[in-house]
Amino acid sequence: MLRAIPRTLDDSKLESFLLSDKAAFLYFLGDLEPPFSERTRFATIEWDEQILGVALVYQESSAAALLAYAPNESLGIILDTLKPPQEFAFHITPNLLDEMERQALVSSAESFKRYVRQGTPEAFNHPNCRKLQLKDLPAARKLKSGIDEIWFTTEQFSINPFVGVFDDDQMIAMAGTHCFSASRNVAALGSIGVHPSRRGEGWGECATRAILSEMRGVVDFIGLNVVEDNRVARRLYEKLGFKECDSWVMGMAEWDVLKS
């Protein structure tokens, strides 16, 4: 019988499963790191004590996200076990989308490709680039306000590596990490974006090279997600040594938690 088993105090079985495929479980590994782990509920999807998949719900006061890498027909038991709030973002393998649409009201869904690279990134220095500090948060938020590709929480910004590209005192591009674990040797890049008025000038590549350079000597297994039809970004990541490995679907959904 297929079951969803909530996380226990002993993470060794869960972590061993996640480390067996870093590319697939990149973001799950990041959420094992404190302080993010304190707001994350994990469940393994098991049949006769064999782990077949994993899911989590990460919840802050204003937002929640469901991640699931799991077999067909397992989403119902995942929702019943982890009980996300009524509205949540989802990040799931494509085989779960039909069931998501049966279990919940899906308001948006978009296909993404997962890219990964392994090995020490090249050193990169540019006079317009620098590592961001907490004092740069207002400028990062200003840039974020007009760019869909940029998304981060204040906590991510204050803990994980981020870089900015500046023209005089104005931030015109940035790149960061949505998850980061030096102890598990993984990082996932995110919030890579350029001000609309400065696109086509190479600043996206500059920011990406700069954030990769920040990983030198810290982690060498690095991944990211990119919208499937964003050919320009995909060519850039391939140029920087990333290789496509699998597909994901991300979107927003609502479900009736009281019926669970």
Protein Blocks (a to p, Z undefined) as FASTA:
>chain_A
ZZdddddfblmlmmmmmmmommlmmmmmmmmpcfklmmcccddddeehiafbdcdddddf
kbccddddddehklmmmmmmnopafbdcddddfklmmmmmmmpccfbdcdddddddedjd
dddddfkbccddfklmmmmmmmmmmomklccdfklmmmmccddddehjbcfbdcddfbdc
fknopacdehiacdfklgonopmmmmmmmmmmmmgokaccdcddddfklmklmmmmmmno
pacfbdcddddddddfklZZ
